[in-house]
Amino acid sequence: MERVEILNKLQQILKELKIQTEITEETALVNENIVDSMEFMNYIIIIEEMFDVSISDDDIAAQQLGIVKNMIDYLSR
């Protein structure tokens, strides 16, 4: 899947969560106060379902998956 396709899917997930902010690869969802911790966990759950992956808490922290670019890299593997 292309990076732009993944970015579009992540944007779609945020819209499902009623978050209307446009994101780029450089967006840091939590650090920029786009999502709170509960919204972020819902975002992760939806990503897991949509991409058929399991994301550990360790991966979230170690790979800084709150940054959109890092999430795209993670999902591209």
Secondary structure as the mmCIF struct_conf table of DSSP 4:
data_model
#
loop_
_struct_conf.conf_type_id
_struct_conf.id
_struct_conf.beg_label_comp_id
_struct_conf.beg_label_asym_id
_struct_conf.beg_label_seq_id
_struct_conf.end_label_comp_id
_struct_conf.end_label_asym_id
_struct_conf.end_label_seq_id
HELX_RH_AL_P HELX_RH_AL_P1 ARG A 3 GLU A 16
TURN_TY1_P TURN_TY1_P1 LEU A 17 LYS A 18
TURN_TY1_P TURN_TY1_P2 GLU A 25 GLU A 26
STRN STRN1 ALA A 28 ALA A 28
TURN_TY1_P TURN_TY1_P3 LEU A 29 ASN A 33
BEND BEND1 ILE A 34 VAL A 35
HELX_RH_AL_P HELX_RH_AL_P2 SER A 37 PHE A 51
TURN_TY1_P TURN_TY1_P4 ASP A 52 ASP A 52
HELX_RH_AL_P HELX_RH_AL_P3 ASP A 57 ALA A 62
TURN_TY1_P TURN_TY1_P5 GLN A 63 GLY A 66
STRN STRN2 ILE A 67 ILE A 67
HELX_RH_AL_P HELX_RH_AL_P4 VAL A 68 SER A 76
#
